[in-house]
Amino acid sequence: MATTSNILTLLKFYSSKQKSPMVDFLEFASYIKRYAQHHVDENPDLINYVGSDTDKLHEEILALANQKQVAVSHSSSGKEYIFVVSFLIEYCSGRYGEIQRNLGIPYPSISDLPKNVPTEVVTKKQGIDIIYRLLEKQELNDKTLWGILFNEKIPGILFPSNVKIETLVECAVLKLHEMLNKEEVHDYYLKKLTISNPGKELSIKNFFTKFASKPLETLETLKETGDGFYYWSQFFHFIKQDFNKMKDLTVEDTNILQSVAIVELAISYYKTASAHRIQEETAFRNLDQQLRQPPYYFTYADITKFKDQNGFELLTQYSEDSLKEYLKNKTQHSIGNDLPELLVFTVDDSEDYFIIKDKIMQLMMRLCNDARTTIRSSLTTVWESCLLNYEQLPEMKDNAAFERCLQREVRAADPVLYALLNASFLPVVSYEDHTPGRLTLFRNDQLIPYSELLMVGRQEIYSDAKIKLPFWYSMPIVVWFMSLLLRKPKDKKKKVKKMTATEKIHAEQIEEEKKKDAEIERNDHSDPKLSRKKELRKAAGEAEQVFVPESSTLDRELVSYCHEWNNRIGKQNYDNLTEDVNSLIRDYVRKVLRTLKAENFNADRVQSLAQSLVDTPTLMKIQNHDALKRYIELYIVKLIKNIP
């Protein structure tokens, strides 16, 4: 043994040398003194035990007793004894090894302990507590001697912490299997099970045959699927029913009852664990489906709020640690050189979003179309305003400045699109995309210009802005002369925070909405009967915040999702289908509005209404149901928000 100053280690060594769990304190103190004197040069910590004073040693022994590593007892003659738990653990561990070789050997019981061993060495717990706990998570060590208690009629057993709990369960199963090997016992319980379950004769026979030939495989099947739990339970019920009728139980009978109690608790745990595992797998499949639905990109906070079809949060069906582990595997696990199935990108260097790889290009097309409409309209409006004031912007004349302007506008109009365009994984995703009519994003390993990406031209926007001006703006001389008279000197211009065209238009829209809300507020106050409508509009505004990103607007999202589900060719056909769907939604909302209460109107209620409508036979013909459902949600919010 290597030199050590650890008293517990020395106690274990000394008790094994004595071949007894009981150690006389004074004899052990003498041994420690000799040991310390011999090894103090190698280990200076032993200096505390060199002298005749045993206070330090006694203090450490009491500390070990508090940790239930040892037990201290005094005899009638006044002698002090130390009982080493690890010695008893090794003894019980050896007994379980013998049971595995000979199933006729009984379990070690509390009554098997020597009479002078104090009961404090055994940590007694009810079977359901200790078996469930160890099956959930077990750390093998030589620190605890468990006393597994059952009911009053079944004696408890000893179980050492250095033996796997699965070993105990397997021993119990094999003991029951050995009992069934007797032909009369096998046929007796098979007959009882068959009589009590008419119509299930074949499945019962299969269960019994498999248990009789491969008992541990039957147990494994229960662990994985939970199948057969009912037959196990009934089988145990009949055994306990028969044995409880006996007045005098033999050691073998007690062994069988203990085995039944052990396996019954184990299969109950396995059934619960199997049900939880199936629930968790179902919840994660549901999560995976929702990650593939619009808007396709989600923050971690969004994912934690996902709900199943019954309206229950998925986070109640798996733990947050399981969710984090699932997302970690999805974002890191890949096959070969392929990218992981779930990718992460950061918006504005602050918030991380998760997105399914297969949905990136589909999302890019929608965001580009959306940004094109928004940016073109914003730039046209701002450029028109500048030209009216006889001002010229660099981006009106220079292509490079125009590209920089478009980059600023994309970043302001849609931070998600900008983040995706600058994501490190986009070149690989774009290269792997082989869908018909795919969006080309890269040329010569470089991102294509923003003007090509958004399909907007500098000259086109400039012409659209000029055509809205009064006719005299087409006369260069007049424009030059008027600019000299009306243009403000640069030093007299107000210093204001520089905003992009999109931000200016967005700010104006927000201001306009505030004015409308204020007008509605005044009308509501003038008529008390409109309070219900006011509450519904307020609830719709709160739901809008859930469905519409901060960088977008309700109308913009509606147009964007309409382009996704409406694939009719030709403007007239496109408009007709859109109006038909809108009319259907309006009629539906008109009916629902009669009984709709503001306190019940929220994002969940909107999703439920949209799901009911999208499942109707009329709308089943539209293929992109995910985009259609999101469009219906947004349109319902818009209708309720604009109740007159």
C-alpha positions, 0 to 999 in steps of 0.5 A: 500500500502506498504511503497515505495519511487518509484515515479511512483508507488506513481503516479499510486496509486494517479491517481487511487485514483483520478480516473483520468489519469490527476494529478496536479503537485502541488497537487501531490507534496503536497501529496508526502510531507505528505507521506514522512513526515509520512513514513520517519522513515520506509523508509529513502529514502523519506528524499528527499521529506520531505521539500518544495523544489520540484526540486528533484520530478520534476527531477524524473517526467521528467525522467519518461516522457523521458521513456514515463511512464508519459506525462507532460503538461501545461495549459493556466493558467500556471498549470503543469499536469502529465498524467499517462500512466498506468491509460490509459492502465488500461482503455483500458485493461478494454475496451478489456475485455468488447469487449470479452463479447460484440463484438458490442463494438468498439475498443478503438481509439486515438480519445477516449482519453480525449482532454487534454491528450497529444499525447505523451502518445501513442506510435504510430507504423504501424500495420505491425511493432507492430503486427509482433513484439508482435506476435514474442515476447511479454512481458506483462506490464503496460508501453506502450500504443500502437497506432496501425496505418493502412492506411488512410481510416482505423482509428488507434486503441489503444492497451495496453501492458498488454493485449495479442496480441492474444486477439486482434487477436481473438477479430477481428476474432470473430467480422468477424465471427459475421458479417458472422452469418447474413445469407445473408452476409454468402451466399454472400461471399461464392458465391463470393469465389466460382465464383472466384475459379472454381473447388475448390467449395468443399474446399471453402465450407469446409473452410467457414463452419468451419469458420462459426462454429469454427472460432478460430479453423480455425485460429489455423489450419492456425497457425500450417500448413499455410493452408487456407491462400489463402482463408483468403486473398481472403475473406478479399479482397472482404470485403475491395472491398465492404466497400471501395465503401461506402461513409459514414461508420458507426461505425460497418463498421469501426470496420469490416475494422479494424478487417480485417486489424488486422487479415490480418496482423496476418495471414500473420505473421502466414503463414511466421512463419509456412513456416519458421517452416516447413523449419526448421523442414526439415533442422533438418531432413536433419541434422539428416540424415547427422549425420548418414552418414560417417564418423559418428563423427563430430565437431560442426564446421563440423555440421555448414557447413552441406548443403542440396541437393541443396548445400545451408548451413543448417545454413541458414535455422535455426538459430545458437541458434536453432542448439545449442538447437537442439544439446542440446536436442539430447545429453540430452534427453533420454527415461527411462534409455537409453542413449541419441540419440546423444552422445559427446566424446572428442579427446585429451582433446581438441575437442568435437565430436558428434556421433549418438549412433546407429552408434558407434559400426559400426564405432568401427568395421571400426576403429579397422580394419583400426587401425589393418592394420596400426599398424601391418604394422608400428610395423613390419617395426620398429621392423625389423629396430631395429633387423637390428641394433641388438636392442631389445625392451621390447614389443618384449619379454613381453606381458604387455609391448606389450599391453602398446605399442599397447595402445600408437600406437592406440592413435597415429594412431587413436585418435578418436578410442582411445577416443571412447575406453575410453568414459564413454558411451561405456560400455552401448552402447556395452551392448545394441548392439545386431547386428549379428557378433557384436564386443565384447569390454568388459569382466568382465566389463573391456575393452578387451586387445588391442591385442584382440581388434586389433587381432594382436599378439606379436609373430606374428609381431615378426616373420614377422619382423624376416623373413625379416632379412638376413639369418645370423640373425637366428644364435644366436652366429653370432647375439651376436658377431655382436651386440657387434661390431656394437651396439652403446653405449647408451651414444653415441646415439642421443637424439631424441624425442620418437615416436611411430611406427605409427608416424614414418611411418606417418612422412616417408609417409609425407616426401615421399609425399613432395618429390613427390610434389617437383618433380611434381613442377619441372616438371610443371615449365619446361613445362608451358602447365602443369599449369592446371594440377598443379592447379587441383592437388593443388585443390585436395590437399585442398579437401583432407584436408576436407575428410581425418582426420589429423591422417590418410592418403588418402590411409588408408581411401580408404582401410577402406571404401572399407571394408565397402561397399565391402562385397564380400566373397573371396579375388578374388571376393573382388578384382574383385568388387573393381577393377570394381568400380575403373574402373567405377570411372576412366572412369567417371573422365576421361570424367569429366576432359575434362571440369573440372576447377581448380577454381570450383574443391572443396569438394562440387564439389567432393561430387556432382560428387560422388553423380551422380556416386553412383546414377547410376543403376550399383552402385545401387546394392551395399547396403552400399551407404553411405560408397560407396559414401565416397569411391568414393569421396576419389578415385576421390581426389586421381585420380585428385591429382595424374594426371601425 
